[in-house]
Amino acid sequence: MPLWKIPLFELELTDDDVIAVLRPLRNRWLTMGEETQRFESAFKEKTGARHAFAVSSGTAALHLALLALEIGPGDEVLLPSFTFVACANVIRAVGADPVFVDIAGETDWTISPEDLEAKITPRSRAVMVVHYAGFPCHMEAILATARRHNLAVIEDCAHAVISKQDGITCGCFGDAGCFSFFSNKNMTTGEGGMITTQQDALAEHLRLLRSHGMTSLTLDRYQGRANSYDVHTIGLNYRIDEIRSALGRSQLERLTRNLEIRNEIYQTYVEYLAPLDEITIPFLDRLEDVTGYHIFPIALMEGINRNQFIHALKEEGIQTSIHYPPIHRFQVYQEYLDGEDCQCPITESISARQVTLPFYPGMNAKDIQTVCEAVIRHARL
Ligand SMILES: Cc1ncc(COP(=O)(O)O)c(C=O)c1O
């Protein structure tokens, strides 16, 4: 008996996906082979990226971006606190210092270009922007700031696979685009990710870093292109396997259609809930901007008890989540900040009131109505 009548998210796997993952098993080649090459080519074609490297997770992609840009101890990386903790963790993992930037406003939950500018110091080396819920950040302003201060730009596109702004796909604005194919993402490989770049030299560095800094892969040696290898940099094993690449390519083929369905569901939610004074739906003025929604986030009005609201929906079998608790409030980051106030007042306010509603392509009209009626009933309590 499932716990939820309407879960937060439901995985869509088709017969085509199942057939796809059998292919590498039947071909008896399981890692970094032709499936991965085809997956990367298809991803490049879909996004317009010049280079794309499939990796073992979105976190690996973010970590590789920092390593390839040679960011390390003494450097500061600016990022929103209103994001998944992996973003700050990888900055700490390379020995650099995360600097938390506020979001833009009550209804715009992407990084604030003004607060970004205000928090730049002589130690700033990069900014990591997050295209929250699929809404592109204010890239024109961010890129201008980055150019002025000589900052690298890393885009976290975990929510924004094939989201576009001014005709450019997220991941192609900055130095590197980092994608996650975790199970609940718009396309999935279970665990997995992709890193893209438009720059040839950075691409070469990423290629080496993904696989121990080695100049050839097992496949190259098997196919006779190399007999041995040298090691040119201190790399890691962030490779993906053929089973997940096959699944990724199969999922990618359906992505455009899936995004259209997501857009329809998003619009239906907005029609039901926009008139409700007790909640804020972010980005309502930017719906035209977006081609790939990932989640349906709202914020409750001040004074509504969020725990009670979440509990009331749970009682009706409706699962919700929170995107996100501010990173700077987590214990390990409180210890790191050691009493310093990181000044993200809008993040603090929204995070305390934020709730994410169920959102996935398999939702039907009745599901959306059930969720919305429950939200209206309980937000008015
Ligand atoms: C915004 C954001 N960044 C990074 C990640 C990390 O991706 P992964 O779980 O694939 O390591 C996620 C995934 O959950 C995410 O939502």
The ligand as an SDF file (V2000), in Angstrom:
LIG
                    3D

 16 16  0  0  0  0  0  0  0  0999 V2000
   20.3960   22.2700   -7.4200 C   0  0  0  0  0  0  0  0  0  0  0  0
   21.1490   20.9720   -7.3270 C   0  0  0  0  0  0  0  0  0  0  0  0
   22.4820   20.9780   -7.4090 N   0  0  0  0  0  0  0  0  0  0  0  0
   23.2100   19.8440   -7.3310 C   0  0  0  0  0  0  0  0  0  0  0  0
   22.6080   18.6320   -7.1680 C   0  0  0  0  0  0  0  0  0  0  0  0
   23.4640   17.4140   -7.0140 C   0  0  0  0  0  0  0  0  0  0  0  0
   23.2310   16.4450   -7.9970 O   0  0  0  0  0  0  0  0  0  0  0  0
   23.4610   14.8820   -7.7040 P   0  0  0  0  0  0  0  0  0  0  0  0
   22.4150   14.4460   -6.7370 O   0  0  0  0  0  0  0  0  0  0  0  0
   23.2890   14.2570   -9.0570 O   0  0  0  0  0  0  0  0  0  0  0  0
   24.8300   14.7320   -7.1950 O   0  0  0  0  0  0  0  0  0  0  0  0
   21.2150   18.5570   -7.1020 C   0  0  0  0  0  0  0  0  0  0  0  0
   20.5610   17.2490   -6.9840 C   0  0  0  0  0  0  0  0  0  0  0  0
   19.8960   16.8070   -6.2200 O   0  0  0  0  0  0  0  0  0  0  0  0
   20.4590   19.7700   -7.1630 C   0  0  0  0  0  0  0  0  0  0  0  0
   19.1400   19.7570   -7.0660 O   0  0  0  0  0  0  0  0  0  0  0  0
  1  2  1  0
  2  3  1  0
  2 15  2  0
  3  4  2  0
  4  5  1  0
  5  6  1  0
  5 12  2  0
  6  7  1  0
  7  8  1  0
  8  9  2  0
  8 10  1  0
  8 11  1  0
 12 13  1  0
 12 15  1  0
 13 14  2  0
 15 16  1  0
M  END
$$$$
